Amino acid sequence: MGGPVGSGRDFLGPFLGTGDGAGDGGPVFRDAAVGRLVGEFLEQLGGCGFAGLEVPLVCTFGLSAHTVATRQNWDLHRDRHGAVPERFLRSGLFADLVRASVRGALAFYGRTAALGLRVLAVMPPQRVPGMSDPAVFFAAQDVIGAALSDRGVELIDLRARVTDGSGHQRPVFCQPDDTIHGNLAFGRLVVAELLDAGL
């Protein structure tokens, strides 16, 4: 789940409602349209709800690191040269701020962990749009990845295969005229990795 049900930024802050899905302890979405789309998806898998899923759940909630790294959000922490210091990016405060920024997604993964589901999350394309601070982007996604791993989520991480020496996505894996997404070649690698992981 992710792109088919909404924009990445929609699944960072609190997006879960109260109660449990179909009485099974599963996640409930505040947005009725999202809840309907997810319900239709689960219905296609046999109407079992989240708790009855017998296949791994692939999700990208919380992995919009470029949104977390929006430049003006970090202006308070810049040094006199305009950079966010490396020591701050490695600090507990930074990690706390990032986890707070994606608290909705972390709550979702907490719910899926409580149900005993196997969840795989795809790390984002290594694209940093102009609105985002690259240093914050790279540091934030590491914090998010660690938080997901702590919740039992398996990470599909293609960074070593698709990036250049600077850590940015190589053009051959970039969607033309798009500063955020990967292209079909990147998508093929993701699918191959998911199949290797047992989907």
C-alpha positions as CSV (number, residue, x, y, z in Angstrom):
1,M,0.0,0.0,0.0
2,G,1.1,3.6,-0.5
3,G,0.8,5.3,-3.9
4,P,-2.5,3.6,-4.9
5,V,-4.4,5.0,-1.9
6,G,-2.9,8.5,-1.6
7,S,0.1,10.8,-1.6
8,G,3.1,9.9,0.6
9,R,2.6,13.1,2.7
10,D,-0.9,11.8,3.6
11,F,0.6,8.9,5.5
12,L,3.2,10.6,7.8
13,G,1.2,12.4,10.5
14,P,-1.8,10.8,12.3
15,F,-4.0,9.1,9.7
16,L,-5.4,6.3,11.7
17,G,-8.8,6.5,13.3
18,T,-9.9,5.0,16.6
19,G,-11.2,1.4,17.0
20,D,-10.0,-1.6,15.1
21,G,-10.8,-2.8,11.6
22,A,-13.7,-5.3,11.5
23,G,-13.1,-6.0,15.2
24,D,-9.8,-7.7,14.3
25,G,-7.4,-5.2,15.8
26,G,-6.4,-4.0,12.3
27,P,-5.8,-0.4,11.3
28,V,-8.8,2.0,10.7
29,F,-8.2,5.0,8.5
30,R,-9.6,8.4,9.3
31,D,-10.2,9.3,5.7
32,A,-13.3,7.4,4.5
33,A,-12.1,7.3,0.8
34,V,-8.8,5.7,1.9
35,G,-10.6,3.3,4.1
36,R,-12.9,2.3,1.2
37,L,-9.9,1.7,-1.1
38,V,-8.1,-0.4,1.4
39,G,-11.3,-2.3,2.2
40,E,-11.8,-3.1,-1.5
41,F,-8.2,-4.3,-1.8
42,L,-8.6,-6.6,1.3
43,E,-11.9,-7.8,-0.2
44,Q,-10.1,-8.9,-3.3
45,L,-7.8,-11.0,-1.1
46,G,-10.8,-12.9,0.3
47,G,-12.4,-10.4,2.6
48,C,-10.2,-11.4,5.5
49,G,-9.4,-8.0,6.8
50,F,-5.8,-7.2,7.9
51,A,-5.7,-9.9,10.6
52,G,-6.5,-12.6,8.0
53,L,-3.8,-11.7,5.5
54,E,-1.9,-14.7,4.4
55,V,0.4,-12.8,2.0
56,P,3.0,-10.2,2.9
57,L,1.9,-6.6,3.0
58,V,4.0,-4.3,0.9
59,C,3.8,-0.7,2.0
60,T,5.5,2.7,1.6
61,F,3.8,4.6,4.4
62,G,6.2,6.9,6.2
63,L,9.0,6.7,3.6
64,S,8.4,10.1,2.0
65,A,11.8,11.3,3.3
66,H,11.8,14.3,0.9
67,T,8.7,15.7,2.7
68,V,10.3,15.2,6.1
69,A,13.4,17.0,4.7
70,T,11.5,20.1,3.6
71,R,14.2,22.8,3.9
72,Q,12.3,25.4,6.0
73,N,11.4,22.8,8.6
74,W,15.1,22.7,9.6
75,D,16.1,26.3,9.3
76,L,16.2,26.7,13.1
77,H,19.0,24.1,13.3
78,R,21.3,25.5,10.6
79,D,24.7,26.8,11.4
80,R,26.1,30.2,10.2
81,H,27.0,28.6,6.9
82,G,23.5,27.6,6.2
83,A,24.0,23.8,6.7
84,V,22.4,21.5,9.2
85,P,25.4,20.3,11.2
86,E,26.3,16.6,11.0
87,R,26.4,16.3,14.8
88,F,22.7,17.4,15.0
89,L,21.8,14.9,12.2
90,R,23.3,12.2,14.4
91,S,21.6,13.4,17.6
92,G,18.8,11.9,19.6
93,L,16.8,15.1,19.2
94,F,17.0,14.8,15.4
95,A,15.8,11.2,15.6
96,D,13.0,12.2,17.9
97,L,11.9,15.0,15.5
98,V,11.9,12.6,12.5
99,R,10.0,9.9,14.3
100,A,7.4,12.5,15.4
101,S,7.1,13.6,11.8
102,V,6.2,10.1,10.7
103,R,4.2,9.1,13.9
104,G,1.2,8.1,11.9
105,A,3.1,5.6,9.8
106,L,4.8,4.2,12.9
107,A,1.5,3.7,14.5
108,F,0.3,1.8,11.4
109,Y,3.3,-0.5,11.5
110,G,2.8,-1.0,15.3
111,R,-0.7,-2.2,14.5
112,T,0.4,-4.6,11.8
113,A,3.2,-5.9,14.1
114,A,0.5,-6.6,16.8
115,L,-1.4,-8.7,14.2
116,G,1.7,-10.7,13.4
117,L,1.7,-9.7,9.7
118,R,4.8,-9.9,7.5
119,V,5.3,-6.4,6.2
120,L,7.8,-5.2,3.6
121,A,8.6,-1.5,3.1
122,V,10.3,-0.2,0.0
123,M,12.9,2.4,0.7
124,P,12.3,5.5,-1.5
125,P,14.1,6.5,-4.7
126,Q,17.1,8.5,-3.8
127,R,15.7,11.7,-5.3
128,V,16.0,15.0,-3.4
129,P,13.9,17.7,-4.9
130,G,14.8,21.4,-4.6
131,M,12.4,21.9,-1.7
132,S,14.3,19.4,0.4
133,D,17.6,19.4,2.2
134,P,19.8,16.5,1.0
135,A,21.6,16.0,4.3
136,V,18.4,15.9,6.2
137,F,16.9,13.6,3.6
138,F,19.6,11.0,3.9
139,A,19.8,11.2,7.7
140,A,16.0,11.1,8.1
141,Q,15.5,8.0,5.9
142,D,18.0,6.2,8.1
143,V,16.1,7.1,11.2
144,I,12.8,6.0,9.6
145,G,14.3,2.8,8.3
146,A,15.6,1.9,11.8
147,A,12.2,2.7,13.3
148,L,10.5,0.4,10.9
149,S,13.0,-2.4,11.5
150,D,12.3,-2.0,15.2
151,R,8.7,-2.8,14.4
152,G,9.5,-5.9,12.5
153,V,9.2,-4.4,9.1
154,E,11.5,-5.9,6.4
155,L,13.2,-3.2,4.3
156,I,13.6,-3.5,0.6
157,D,16.6,-1.3,0.1
158,L,18.1,-0.8,-3.4
159,R,20.3,2.1,-2.5
160,A,23.6,0.2,-3.2
161,R,22.4,-0.8,-6.7
162,V,20.8,2.5,-7.9
163,T,22.9,5.3,-6.6
164,D,26.1,7.1,-7.6
165,G,29.0,8.1,-5.4
166,S,27.1,11.0,-3.9
167,G,24.2,8.7,-2.8
168,H,21.8,10.1,-5.3
169,Q,19.8,8.0,-7.7
170,R,21.5,7.5,-11.1
171,P,19.7,9.0,-14.1
172,V,19.1,5.6,-15.6
173,F,16.7,4.9,-12.7
174,C,15.0,8.3,-12.6
175,Q,11.6,9.3,-14.0
176,P,12.3,12.0,-16.6
177,D,10.8,15.4,-15.8
178,D,10.1,14.3,-12.2
179,T,12.2,15.2,-9.2
180,I,10.9,12.5,-6.8
181,H,10.1,9.2,-8.5
182,G,12.0,6.4,-10.0
183,N,11.3,5.0,-13.5
184,L,10.3,1.7,-14.9
185,A,13.8,0.3,-14.6
186,F,13.8,1.1,-10.9
187,G,10.3,-0.4,-10.6
188,R,11.5,-3.6,-12.2
189,L,14.3,-3.8,-9.6
190,V,11.8,-3.3,-6.8
191,V,9.6,-6.1,-8.1
192,A,12.5,-8.5,-8.6
193,E,13.6,-7.8,-5.0
194,L,10.1,-8.4,-3.7
195,L,9.9,-11.7,-5.5
196,D,13.3,-12.7,-4.1
197,A,11.9,-11.9,-0.7
198,G,9.2,-14.4,-1.2
199,L,6.2,-12.6,-2.6
